[in-house]
Amino acid sequence: MAAADLSCLECHQHEPVADLVNSIENTFIDLEACFANLDRPAPPSIRAQHAAVLADQSIHLVAALKTAHPELFRRFMKTWHAN
């Protein structure tokens, strides 16, 4: 998380949630494909790149949800910090 760009959490304009979810799903499919052949998985650098993109996209999704549904976001944060 130290390397993550969290500035999007302070913005109020985001891509539509459906588009963000679609992008995350596609990136996850790409990451999963790295392990399609267990005898010869994709190189670690490729897997790491997909994982980094997935993390970044997830942060953008959380930011969009924070803007679109602030009360839901507050409840999520309260629950997360309680655990």
N, CA, C and O atoms as CSV, one atom per row, in Angstrom:
chain,resi,resn,atom,element,x,y,z
A,1,MET,N,N,0.816,-1.199,0.000
A,1,MET,CA,C,0.000,0.000,0.000
A,1,MET,C,C,0.858,1.261,0.000
A,1,MET,O,O,0.405,2.317,-0.441
A,2,ALA,N,N,2.077,1.161,0.484
A,2,ALA,CA,C,2.933,2.337,0.541
A,2,ALA,C,C,3.203,2.903,-0.845
A,2,ALA,O,O,3.405,4.109,-0.987
A,3,ALA,N,N,3.210,2.064,-1.859
A,3,ALA,CA,C,3.489,2.521,-3.224
A,3,ALA,C,C,2.224,2.926,-3.962
A,3,ALA,O,O,2.302,3.451,-5.073
A,4,ALA,N,N,1.072,2.696,-3.373
A,4,ALA,CA,C,-0.197,2.969,-4.056
A,4,ALA,C,C,-0.486,4.464,-4.111
A,4,ALA,O,O,-0.195,5.208,-3.174
A,5,ASP,N,N,-1.062,4.881,-5.226
A,5,ASP,CA,C,-1.517,6.261,-5.386
A,5,ASP,C,C,-2.955,6.325,-4.868
A,5,ASP,O,O,-3.881,5.849,-5.524
A,6,LEU,N,N,-3.128,6.907,-3.708
A,6,LEU,CA,C,-4.441,6.983,-3.079
A,6,LEU,C,C,-5.145,8.308,-3.340
A,6,LEU,O,O,-6.197,8.570,-2.758
A,7,SER,N,N,-4.587,9.140,-4.197
A,7,SER,CA,C,-5.168,10.460,-4.448
A,7,SER,C,C,-6.589,10.375,-4.998
A,7,SER,O,O,-7.380,11.298,-4.802
A,8,CYS,N,N,-6.922,9.292,-5.678
A,8,CYS,CA,C,-8.273,9.160,-6.230
A,8,CYS,C,C,-9.328,9.096,-5.126
A,8,CYS,O,O,-10.503,9.363,-5.378
A,9,LEU,N,N,-8.921,8.746,-3.908
A,9,LEU,CA,C,-9.876,8.697,-2.802
A,9,LEU,C,C,-10.378,10.081,-2.414
A,9,LEU,O,O,-11.410,10.207,-1.755
A,10,GLU,N,N,-9.658,11.110,-2.817
A,10,GLU,CA,C,-10.047,12.482,-2.506
A,10,GLU,C,C,-10.793,13.156,-3.652
A,10,GLU,O,O,-11.290,14.270,-3.489
A,11,CYS,N,N,-10.879,12.504,-4.803
A,11,CYS,CA,C,-11.569,13.063,-5.971
A,11,CYS,C,C,-13.060,12.765,-5.882
A,11,CYS,O,O,-13.494,11.870,-5.157
A,12,HIS,N,N,-13.831,13.539,-6.640
A,12,HIS,CA,C,-15.278,13.328,-6.651
A,12,HIS,C,C,-15.801,12.923,-8.019
A,12,HIS,O,O,-17.005,12.731,-8.185
A,13,GLN,N,N,-14.919,12.791,-8.999
A,13,GLN,CA,C,-15.319,12.327,-10.322
A,13,GLN,C,C,-14.570,11.040,-10.620
A,13,GLN,O,O,-13.344,10.977,-10.531
A,14,HIS,N,N,-15.334,10.018,-10.973
A,14,HIS,CA,C,-14.761,8.699,-11.204
A,14,HIS,C,C,-15.418,8.058,-12.414
A,14,HIS,O,O,-16.478,8.485,-12.872
A,15,GLU,N,N,-14.763,7.027,-12.917
A,15,GLU,CA,C,-15.386,6.217,-13.953
A,15,GLU,C,C,-16.630,5.570,-13.350
A,15,GLU,O,O,-16.710,5.384,-12.136
A,16,PRO,N,N,-17.593,5.230,-14.194
A,16,PRO,CA,C,-18.771,4.526,-13.662
A,16,PRO,C,C,-18.366,3.213,-12.980
A,16,PRO,O,O,-17.444,2.529,-13.424
A,17,VAL,N,N,-19.062,2.881,-11.912
A,17,VAL,CA,C,-18.749,1.678,-11.141
A,17,VAL,C,C,-18.781,0.441,-12.031
A,17,VAL,O,O,-17.913,-0.424,-11.918
A,18,ALA,N,N,-19.772,0.348,-12.915
A,18,ALA,CA,C,-19.874,-0.825,-13.797
A,18,ALA,C,C,-18.636,-0.966,-14.676
A,18,ALA,O,O,-18.163,-2.079,-14.904
A,19,ASP,N,N,-18.109,0.148,-15.170
A,19,ASP,CA,C,-16.894,0.101,-15.995
A,19,ASP,C,C,-15.689,-0.346,-15.176
A,19,ASP,O,O,-14.859,-1.124,-15.647
A,20,LEU,N,N,-15.602,0.152,-13.952
A,20,LEU,CA,C,-14.495,-0.238,-13.076
A,20,LEU,C,C,-14.562,-1.726,-12.742
A,20,LEU,O,O,-13.545,-2.419,-12.748
A,21,VAL,N,N,-15.759,-2.204,-12.454
A,21,VAL,CA,C,-15.925,-3.628,-12.147
A,21,VAL,C,C,-15.540,-4.473,-13.355
A,21,VAL,O,O,-14.879,-5.502,-13.209
A,22,ASN,N,N,-15.949,-4.045,-14.547
A,22,ASN,CA,C,-15.604,-4.773,-15.769
A,22,ASN,C,C,-14.086,-4.821,-15.968
A,22,ASN,O,O,-13.538,-5.861,-16.332
A,23,SER,N,N,-13.419,-3.704,-15.730
A,23,SER,CA,C,-11.957,-3.659,-15.862
A,23,SER,C,C,-11.282,-4.591,-14.859
A,23,SER,O,O,-10.331,-5.296,-15.196
A,24,ILE,N,N,-11.777,-4.587,-13.634
A,24,ILE,CA,C,-11.220,-5.466,-12.599
A,24,ILE,C,C,-11.419,-6.925,-12.987
A,24,ILE,O,O,-10.511,-7.744,-12.846
A,25,GLU,N,N,-12.596,-7.237,-13.467
A,25,GLU,CA,C,-12.866,-8.619,-13.880
A,25,GLU,C,C,-11.921,-9.050,-15.002
A,25,GLU,O,O,-11.390,-10.160,-14.976
A,26,ASN,N,N,-11.712,-8.172,-15.987
A,26,ASN,CA,C,-10.814,-8.502,-17.097
A,26,ASN,C,C,-9.370,-8.671,-16.632
A,26,ASN,O,O,-8.668,-9.570,-17.095
A,27,THR,N,N,-8.930,-7.816,-15.723
A,27,THR,CA,C,-7.569,-7.935,-15.205
A,27,THR,C,C,-7.411,-9.215,-14.395
A,27,THR,O,O,-6.382,-9.885,-14.475
A,28,PHE,N,N,-8.438,-9.551,-13.615
A,28,PHE,CA,C,-8.380,-10.795,-12.850
A,28,PHE,C,C,-8.316,-11.998,-13.787
A,28,PHE,O,O,-7.598,-12.959,-13.513
A,29,ILE,N,N,-9.061,-11.949,-14.887
A,29,ILE,CA,C,-9.008,-13.023,-15.888
A,29,ILE,C,C,-7.593,-13.129,-16.457
A,29,ILE,O,O,-7.070,-14.229,-16.633
A,30,ASP,N,N,-6.978,-11.978,-16.744
A,30,ASP,CA,C,-5.597,-11.978,-17.250
A,30,ASP,C,C,-4.635,-12.590,-16.234
A,30,ASP,O,O,-3.750,-13.366,-16.595
A,31,LEU,N,N,-4.815,-12.235,-14.962
A,31,LEU,CA,C,-3.953,-12.788,-13.911
A,31,LEU,C,C,-4.184,-14.292,-13.766
A,31,LEU,O,O,-3.233,-15.062,-13.635
A,32,GLU,N,N,-5.425,-14.692,-13.788
A,32,GLU,CA,C,-5.745,-16.116,-13.677
A,32,GLU,C,C,-5.148,-16.907,-14.842
A,32,GLU,O,O,-4.705,-18.041,-14.664
A,33,ALA,N,N,-5.138,-16.309,-16.026
A,33,ALA,CA,C,-4.576,-16.977,-17.206
A,33,ALA,C,C,-3.079,-17.241,-17.043
A,33,ALA,O,O,-2.531,-18.140,-17.682
A,34,CYS,N,N,-2.431,-16.470,-16.203
A,34,CYS,CA,C,-1.001,-16.686,-15.949
A,34,CYS,C,C,-0.738,-18.059,-15.345
A,34,CYS,O,O,0.385,-18.562,-15.399
A,35,PHE,N,N,-1.771,-18.661,-14.773
A,35,PHE,CA,C,-1.620,-19.956,-14.109
A,35,PHE,C,C,-2.369,-21.066,-14.833
A,35,PHE,O,O,-2.591,-22.139,-14.271
A,36,ALA,N,N,-2.759,-20.811,-16.078
A,36,ALA,CA,C,-3.499,-21.815,-16.851
A,36,ALA,C,C,-2.674,-23.083,-17.040
A,36,ALA,O,O,-3.215,-24.189,-17.028
A,37,ASN,N,N,-1.386,-22.923,-17.211
A,37,ASN,CA,C,-0.483,-24.065,-17.357
A,37,ASN,C,C,0.390,-24.106,-16.106
A,37,ASN,O,O,1.370,-23.368,-16.001
A,38,LEU,N,N,0.035,-24.964,-15.167
A,38,LEU,CA,C,0.761,-25.005,-13.891
A,38,LEU,C,C,2.204,-25.458,-14.041
A,38,LEU,O,O,3.043,-25.170,-13.186
A,39,ASP,N,N,2.493,-26.164,-15.121
A,39,ASP,CA,C,3.877,-26.575,-15.364
A,39,ASP,C,C,4.728,-25.416,-15.856
A,39,ASP,O,O,5.953,-25.431,-15.730
A,40,ARG,N,N,4.072,-24.419,-16.413
A,40,ARG,CA,C,4.800,-23.277,-16.975
A,40,ARG,C,C,4.003,-21.985,-16.794
A,40,ARG,O,O,3.494,-21.433,-17.770
A,41,PRO,N,N,3.890,-21.499,-15.561
A,41,PRO,CA,C,3.137,-20.258,-15.343
A,41,PRO,C,C,3.854,-19.072,-15.991
A,41,PRO,O,O,5.038,-19.142,-16.323
A,42,ALA,N,N,3.122,-18.010,-16.157
A,42,ALA,CA,C,3.711,-16.792,-16.719
A,42,ALA,C,C,4.848,-16.316,-15.815
A,42,ALA,O,O,4.858,-16.611,-14.620
A,43,PRO,N,N,5.798,-15.585,-16.381
A,43,PRO,CA,C,6.918,-15.080,-15.572
A,43,PRO,C,C,6.426,-14.214,-14.403
A,43,PRO,O,O,5.395,-13.549,-14.509
A,44,PRO,N,N,7.161,-14.229,-13.302
A,44,PRO,CA,C,6.772,-13.425,-12.143
A,44,PRO,C,C,6.553,-11.948,-12.471
A,44,PRO,O,O,5.666,-11.317,-11.897
A,45,SER,N,N,7.335,-11.398,-13.372
A,45,SER,CA,C,7.178,-9.974,-13.702
A,45,SER,C,C,5.811,-9.696,-14.325
A,45,SER,O,O,5.211,-8.656,-14.057
A,46,ILE,N,N,5.320,-10.607,-15.144
A,46,ILE,CA,C,3.998,-10.442,-15.764
A,46,ILE,C,C,2.911,-10.585,-14.705
A,46,ILE,O,O,1.963,-9.801,-14.678
A,47,ARG,N,N,3.043,-11.574,-13.841
A,47,ARG,CA,C,2.055,-11.780,-12.777
A,47,ARG,C,C,2.029,-10.578,-11.842
A,47,ARG,O,O,0.959,-10.133,-11.425
A,48,ALA,N,N,3.200,-10.056,-11.515
A,48,ALA,CA,C,3.280,-8.885,-10.636
A,48,ALA,C,C,2.639,-7.670,-11.285
A,48,ALA,O,O,1.976,-6.879,-10.613
A,49,GLN,N,N,2.833,-7.521,-12.577
A,49,GLN,CA,C,2.232,-6.390,-13.287
A,49,GLN,C,C,0.702,-6.474,-13.225
A,49,GLN,O,O,0.037,-5.475,-12.950
A,50,HIS,N,N,0.150,-7.656,-13.478
A,50,HIS,CA,C,-1.306,-7.826,-13.390
A,50,HIS,C,C,-1.801,-7.558,-11.970
A,50,HIS,O,O,-2.836,-6.917,-11.787
A,51,ALA,N,N,-1.076,-8.039,-10.972
A,51,ALA,CA,C,-1.473,-7.833,-9.579
A,51,ALA,C,C,-1.455,-6.352,-9.211
A,51,ALA,O,O,-2.340,-5.878,-8.498
A,52,ALA,N,N,-0.457,-5.625,-9.693
A,52,ALA,CA,C,-0.372,-4.187,-9.414
A,52,ALA,C,C,-1.532,-3.440,-10.067
A,52,ALA,O,O,-2.124,-2.550,-9.456
A,53,VAL,N,N,-1.851,-3.799,-11.295
A,53,VAL,CA,C,-2.981,-3.166,-11.988
A,53,VAL,C,C,-4.275,-3.476,-11.241
A,53,VAL,O,O,-5.116,-2.595,-11.061
A,54,LEU,N,N,-4.434,-4.709,-10.811
A,54,LEU,CA,C,-5.628,-5.114,-10.073
A,54,LEU,C,C,-5.768,-4.313,-8.777
A,54,LEU,O,O,-6.868,-3.879,-8.435
A,55,ALA,N,N,-4.683,-4.119,-8.069
A,55,ALA,CA,C,-4.713,-3.329,-6.833
A,55,ALA,C,C,-5.097,-1.881,-7.119
A,55,ALA,O,O,-5.907,-1.298,-6.398
A,56,ASP,N,N,-4.519,-1.300,-8.169
A,56,ASP,CA,C,-4.828,0.081,-8.533
A,56,ASP,C,C,-6.298,0.221,-8.929
A,56,ASP,O,O,-6.973,1.162,-8.511
A,57,GLN,N,N,-6.780,-0.709,-9.729
A,57,GLN,CA,C,-8.182,-0.658,-10.146
A,57,GLN,C,C,-9.110,-0.796,-8.937
A,57,GLN,O,O,-10.160,-0.156,-8.886
A,58,SER,N,N,-8.734,-1.614,-7.982
A,58,SER,CA,C,-9.547,-1.805,-6.784
A,58,SER,C,C,-9.627,-0.526,-5.963
A,58,SER,O,O,-10.680,-0.200,-5.414
A,59,ILE,N,N,-8.530,0.189,-5.880
A,59,ILE,CA,C,-8.527,1.475,-5.172
A,59,ILE,C,C,-9.469,2.453,-5.867
A,59,ILE,O,O,-10.210,3.181,-5.206
A,60,HIS,N,N,-9.442,2.470,-7.185
A,60,HIS,CA,C,-10.340,3.355,-7.934
A,60,HIS,C,C,-11.803,2.960,-7.730
A,60,HIS,O,O,-12.674,3.828,-7.663
A,61,LEU,N,N,-12.076,1.675,-7.631
A,61,LEU,CA,C,-13.444,1.228,-7.371
A,61,LEU,C,C,-13.900,1.675,-5.989
A,61,LEU,O,O,-15.021,2.161,-5.837
A,62,VAL,N,N,-13.059,1.519,-4.994
A,62,VAL,CA,C,-13.404,1.969,-3.641
A,62,VAL,C,C,-13.658,3.476,-3.642
A,62,VAL,O,O,-14.588,3.947,-2.987
A,63,ALA,N,N,-12.845,4.229,-4.367
A,63,ALA,CA,C,-13.033,5.683,-4.445
A,63,ALA,C,C,-14.365,6.025,-5.098
A,63,ALA,O,O,-15.069,6.926,-4.641
A,64,ALA,N,N,-14.711,5.315,-6.156
A,64,ALA,CA,C,-15.988,5.568,-6.838
A,64,ALA,C,C,-17.158,5.228,-5.927
A,64,ALA,O,O,-18.147,5.959,-5.880
A,65,LEU,N,N,-17.048,4.127,-5.209
A,65,LEU,CA,C,-18.113,3.756,-4.276
A,65,LEU,C,C,-18.217,4.761,-3.131
A,65,LEU,O,O,-19.314,5.049,-2.652
A,66,LYS,N,N,-17.087,5.287,-2.698
A,66,LYS,CA,C,-17.081,6.299,-1.631
A,66,LYS,C,C,-17.885,7.520,-2.056
A,66,LYS,O,O,-18.621,8.097,-1.255
A,67,THR,N,N,-17.743,7.911,-3.314
A,67,THR,CA,C,-18.459,9.077,-3.828
A,67,THR,C,C,-19.929,8.762,-4.088
A,67,THR,O,O,-20.810,9.544,-3.731
A,68,ALA,N,N,-20.187,7.619,-4.707
A,68,ALA,CA,C,-21.558,7.274,-5.096
A,68,ALA,C,C,-22.420,6.848,-3.906
A,68,ALA,O,O,-23.626,7.091,-3.893
A,69,HIS,N,N,-21.806,6.218,-2.915
A,69,HIS,CA,C,-22.543,5.686,-1.762
A,69,HIS,C,C,-21.772,5.974,-0.477
A,69,HIS,O,O,-21.228,5.056,0.136
A,70,PRO,N,N,-21.721,7.247,-0.063
A,70,PRO,CA,C,-20.881,7.610,1.091
A,70,PRO,C,C,-21.261,6.896,2.393
A,70,PRO,O,O,-20.380,6.546,3.178
A,71,GLU,N,N,-22.552,6.676,2.630
A,71,GLU,CA,C,-22.950,6.007,3.870
A,71,GLU,C,C,-22.498,4.545,3.869
A,71,GLU,O,O,-22.044,4.036,4.894
A,72,LEU,N,N,-22.620,3.881,2.743
A,72,LEU,CA,C,-22.141,2.506,2.620
A,72,LEU,C,C,-20.630,2.451,2.844
A,72,LEU,O,O,-20.125,1.542,3.503
A,73,PHE,N,N,-19.915,3.430,2.291
A,73,PHE,CA,C,-18.465,3.491,2.478
A,73,PHE,C,C,-18.122,3.681,3.951
A,73,PHE,O,O,-17.211,3.029,4.461
A,74,ARG,N,N,-18.841,4.566,4.641
A,74,ARG,CA,C,-18.591,4.792,6.074
A,74,ARG,C,C,-18.829,3.510,6.883
A,74,ARG,O,O,-18.051,3.185,7.780
A,75,ARG,N,N,-19.900,2.789,6.561
A,75,ARG,CA,C,-20.176,1.529,7.267
A,75,ARG,C,C,-19.084,0.501,6.996
A,75,ARG,O,O,-18.666,-0.223,7.901
A,76,PHE,N,N,-18.623,0.438,5.751
A,76,PHE,CA,C,-17.532,-0.472,5.398
A,76,PHE,C,C,-16.290,-0.145,6.223
A,76,PHE,O,O,-15.675,-1.041,6.801
A,77,MET,N,N,-15.920,1.136,6.281
A,77,MET,CA,C,-14.727,1.542,7.021
A,77,MET,C,C,-14.883,1.256,8.514
A,77,MET,O,O,-13.940,0.809,9.166
A,78,LYS,N,N,-16.062,1.514,9.045
A,78,LYS,CA,C,-16.302,1.258,10.465
A,78,LYS,C,C,-16.159,-0.234,10.766
A,78,LYS,O,O,-15.542,-0.613,11.761
A,79,THR,N,N,-16.725,-1.072,9.911
A,79,THR,CA,C,-16.625,-2.520,10.093
A,79,THR,C,C,-15.187,-2.985,9.950
A,79,THR,O,O,-14.708,-3.804,10.735
A,80,TRP,N,N,-14.501,-2.460,8.946
A,80,TRP,CA,C,-13.113,-2.852,8.694
A,80,TRP,C,C,-12.223,-2.495,9.880
A,80,TRP,O,O,-11.388,-3.298,10.295
A,81,HIS,N,N,-12.400,-1.293,10.426
A,81,HIS,CA,C,-11.570,-0.860,11.553
A,81,HIS,C,C,-11.944,-1.581,12.846
A,81,HIS,O,O,-11.124,-1.679,13.759
A,82,ALA,N,N,-13.163,-2.080,12.930
A,82,ALA,CA,C,-13.587,-2.809,14.126
A,82,ALA,C,C,-12.921,-4.176,14.210
A,82,ALA,O,O,-12.756,-4.735,15.294
A,83,ASN,N,N,-12.543,-4.702,13.061
A,83,ASN,CA,C,-11.923,-6.042,13.048
A,83,ASN,C,C,-10.472,-5.858,13.147
A,83,ASN,O,O,-9.724,-6.836,13.157
